[in-house]
Amino acid sequence: MIDTPPLIEQLLARLCGGSITAEDYVGYFVNEFGEELVFAQRPGEKTARLWHSDMDWQIFDVGDNSIRVGEPMDEVITVSGLIIDRPEATWLSSCLAASSHLRRR
């Protein structure tokens, strides 16, 4: 009998408590403080979902124009009301760019 390791989507779904399938585009990031972020874009949905361990794995809906710089204060980066740092924003921007074709379906 061959043991098949669980799919990464299943592992990340257990981590963040979200619904993630093998059809979703999925991203995972750990920041310098050890906080984990999970991104999932389901084909055909207008927005993706973002979970952040520092926010008790609350779901944030994110889309192509969700990342804001300087709102509400100079140099602050936010996404859907969540304050994120530059490396997180760079990772999230990459996830959004890589999965944009799935939002156009």
Phi and psi restraints in degrees (value plus and minus 20) as a CYANA .aco file:
   2 ILE   PHI    -121.2   -81.2
   2 ILE   PSI     105.5   145.5
   3 ASP   PHI    -102.3   -62.3
   3 ASP   PSI     103.3   143.3
   4 THR   PHI    -117.7   -77.7
   4 THR   PSI     103.8   143.8
   5 PRO   PHI     -85.8   -45.8
   5 PRO   PSI     130.0   170.0
   6 PRO   PHI     -82.1   -42.1
   6 PRO   PSI     129.3   169.3
   7 LEU   PHI     -84.1   -44.1
   7 LEU   PSI     129.0   169.0
   8 ILE   PHI     -76.9   -36.9
   8 ILE   PSI     -54.9   -14.9
   9 GLU   PHI     -81.3   -41.3
   9 GLU   PSI     -60.7   -20.7
  10 GLN   PHI     -86.5   -46.5
  10 GLN   PSI     -61.2   -21.2
  11 LEU   PHI     -83.7   -43.7
  11 LEU   PSI     -64.4   -24.4
  12 LEU   PHI     -89.6   -49.6
  12 LEU   PSI     -54.7   -14.7
  13 ALA   PHI     -82.7   -42.7
  13 ALA   PSI     -61.3   -21.3
  14 ARG   PHI     -86.0   -46.0
  14 ARG   PSI     -58.6   -18.6
  15 LEU   PHI     -81.3   -41.3
  15 LEU   PSI     -70.0   -30.0
  16 CYS   PHI    -117.1   -77.1
  16 CYS   PSI     -28.0    12.0
  17 GLY   PHI      56.3    96.3
  17 GLY   PSI      -4.5    35.5
  18 GLY   PHI    -119.7   -79.7
  18 GLY   PSI     156.1   196.1
  19 SER   PHI    -119.0   -79.0
  19 SER   PSI      90.1   130.1
  20 ILE   PHI    -151.5  -111.5
  20 ILE   PSI     113.0   153.0
  21 THR   PHI    -136.4   -96.4
  21 THR   PSI     150.1   190.1
  22 ALA   PHI     -87.8   -47.8
  22 ALA   PSI     -36.1     3.9
  23 GLU   PHI    -102.5   -62.5
  23 GLU   PSI     -37.1     2.9
  24 ASP   PHI     -95.8   -55.8
  24 ASP   PSI     128.0   168.0
  25 TYR   PHI    -100.4   -60.4
  25 TYR   PSI     108.1   148.1
  26 VAL   PHI    -146.9  -106.9
  26 VAL   PSI     117.8   157.8
  27 GLY   PHI    -148.3  -108.3
  27 GLY   PSI     129.4   169.4
  28 TYR   PHI    -156.2  -116.2
  28 TYR   PSI     118.8   158.8
  29 PHE   PHI    -165.1  -125.1
  29 PHE   PSI     121.5   161.5
  30 VAL   PHI    -142.3  -102.3
  30 VAL   PSI     103.4   143.4
  31 ASN   PHI    -103.6   -63.6
  31 ASN   PSI     160.0   200.0
  32 GLU   PHI     -84.8   -44.8
  32 GLU   PSI     -34.7     5.3
  33 PHE   PHI    -118.6   -78.6
  33 PHE   PSI     -16.6    23.4
  34 GLY   PHI      63.2   103.2
  34 GLY   PSI     -13.0    27.0
  35 GLU   PHI     -97.2   -57.2
  35 GLU   PSI     119.0   159.0
  36 GLU   PHI    -125.0   -85.0
  36 GLU   PSI     124.0   164.0
  37 LEU   PHI    -147.7  -107.7
  37 LEU   PSI     120.7   160.7
  38 VAL   PHI    -147.1  -107.1
  38 VAL   PSI     115.0   155.0
  39 PHE   PHI    -140.4  -100.4
  39 PHE   PSI     115.9   155.9
  40 ALA   PHI    -162.5  -122.5
  40 ALA   PSI     106.7   146.7
  41 GLN   PHI    -136.5   -96.5
  41 GLN   PSI      96.4   136.4
  42 ARG   PHI    -106.1   -66.1
  42 ARG   PSI     114.9   154.9
  43 PRO   PHI     -75.4   -35.4
  43 PRO   PSI     112.5   152.5
  44 GLY   PHI      68.3   108.3
  44 GLY   PSI     -31.8     8.2
  45 GLU   PHI    -107.0   -67.0
  45 GLU   PSI     124.6   164.6
  46 LYS   PHI     -92.7   -52.7
  46 LYS   PSI     -45.0    -5.0
  47 THR   PHI    -150.2  -110.2
  47 THR   PSI     140.4   180.4
  48 ALA   PHI    -120.1   -80.1
  48 ALA   PSI     153.2   193.2
  49 ARG   PHI    -136.2   -96.2
  49 ARG   PSI     119.0   159.0
  50 LEU   PHI    -145.9  -105.9
  50 LEU   PSI     110.5   150.5
  51 TRP   PHI    -137.9   -97.9
  51 TRP   PSI     123.0   163.0
  52 HIS   PHI    -151.7  -111.7
  52 HIS   PSI     104.9   144.9
  53 SER   PHI     -81.3   -41.3
  53 SER   PSI     -51.4   -11.4
  54 ASP   PHI     -92.0   -52.0
  54 ASP   PSI     -32.3     7.7
  55 MET   PHI    -129.9   -89.9
  55 MET   PSI      10.0    50.0
  56 ASP   PHI      35.2    75.2
  56 ASP   PSI      14.2    54.2
  57 TRP   PHI      42.5    82.5
  57 TRP   PSI       5.9    45.9
  58 GLN   PHI     -82.2   -42.2
  58 GLN   PSI     124.3   164.3
  59 ILE   PHI    -105.9   -65.9
  59 ILE   PSI     113.2   153.2
  60 PHE   PHI    -139.4   -99.4
  60 PHE   PSI     106.3   146.3
  61 ASP   PHI     -99.9   -59.9
  61 ASP   PSI     110.1   150.1
  62 VAL   PHI    -151.3  -111.3
  62 VAL   PSI     128.5   168.5
  63 GLY   PHI    -160.5  -120.5
  63 GLY   PSI    -191.5  -151.5
  64 ASP   PHI     -78.4   -38.4
  64 ASP   PSI     -49.8    -9.8
  65 ASN   PHI    -134.9   -94.9
  65 ASN   PSI       6.6    46.6
  66 SER   PHI    -101.7   -61.7
  66 SER   PSI     -47.8    -7.8
  67 ILE   PHI     -98.2   -58.2
  67 ILE   PSI     105.6   145.6
  68 ARG   PHI    -142.4  -102.4
  68 ARG   PSI     115.8   155.8
  69 VAL   PHI    -135.3   -95.3
  69 VAL   PSI     110.8   150.8
  70 GLY   PHI      63.3   103.3
  70 GLY   PSI      -9.9    30.1
  71 GLU   PHI    -142.2  -102.2
  71 GLU   PSI     100.4   140.4
  72 PRO   PHI    -109.2   -69.2
  72 PRO   PSI     -29.3    10.7
  73 MET   PHI    -148.1  -108.1
  73 MET   PSI     135.9   175.9
  74 ASP   PHI     -74.2   -34.2
  74 ASP   PSI     121.0   161.0
  75 GLU   PHI      49.8    89.8
  75 GLU   PSI     -22.8    17.2
  76 VAL   PHI    -107.9   -67.9
  76 VAL   PSI     113.8   153.8
  77 ILE   PHI    -127.5   -87.5
  77 ILE   PSI     109.0   149.0
  78 THR   PHI    -148.7  -108.7
  78 THR   PSI     137.3   177.3
  79 VAL   PHI    -162.5  -122.5
  79 VAL   PSI      97.8   137.8
  80 SER   PHI      31.0    71.0
  80 SER   PSI      19.5    59.5
  81 GLY   PHI      66.3   106.3
  81 GLY   PSI     -26.1    13.9
  82 LEU   PHI    -114.7   -74.7
  82 LEU   PSI     108.1   148.1
  83 ILE   PHI    -100.3   -60.3
  83 ILE   PSI     107.1   147.1
  84 ILE   PHI    -148.4  -108.4
  84 ILE   PSI     140.9   180.9
  85 ASP   PHI    -114.5   -74.5
  85 ASP   PSI     155.4   195.4
  86 ARG   PHI     -81.2   -41.2
  86 ARG   PSI     -65.2   -25.2
  87 PRO   PHI     -81.5   -41.5
  87 PRO   PSI     -58.0   -18.0
  88 GLU   PHI     -85.1   -45.1
  88 GLU   PSI     -61.6   -21.6
  89 ALA   PHI     -84.8   -44.8
  89 ALA   PSI     -58.8   -18.8
  90 THR   PHI     -84.6   -44.6
  90 THR   PSI     -66.0   -26.0
  91 TRP   PHI     -80.6   -40.6
  91 TRP   PSI     -67.3   -27.3
  92 LEU   PHI     -82.7   -42.7
  92 LEU   PSI     -61.1   -21.1
  93 SER   PHI     -80.2   -40.2
  93 SER   PSI     -60.7   -20.7
  94 SER   PHI     -84.9   -44.9
  94 SER   PSI     -61.8   -21.8
  95 CYS   PHI     -82.1   -42.1
  95 CYS   PSI     -64.5   -24.5
  96 LEU   PHI     -83.7   -43.7
  96 LEU   PSI     -61.6   -21.6
  97 ALA   PHI     -85.4   -45.4
  97 ALA   PSI     -63.8   -23.8
  98 ALA   PHI     -88.4   -48.4
  98 ALA   PSI     -45.1    -5.1
  99 SER   PHI    -126.2   -86.2
  99 SER   PSI     -13.8    26.2
 100 SER   PHI     -79.7   -39.7
 100 SER   PSI     -54.2   -14.2
 101 HIS   PHI     -82.8   -42.8
 101 HIS   PSI     -45.4    -5.4
 102 LEU   PHI     -95.7   -55.7
 102 LEU   PSI     -45.2    -5.2
 103 ARG   PHI    -100.3   -60.3
 103 ARG   PSI     -36.2     3.8
 104 ARG   PHI    -108.0   -68.0
 104 ARG   PSI     -26.7    13.3
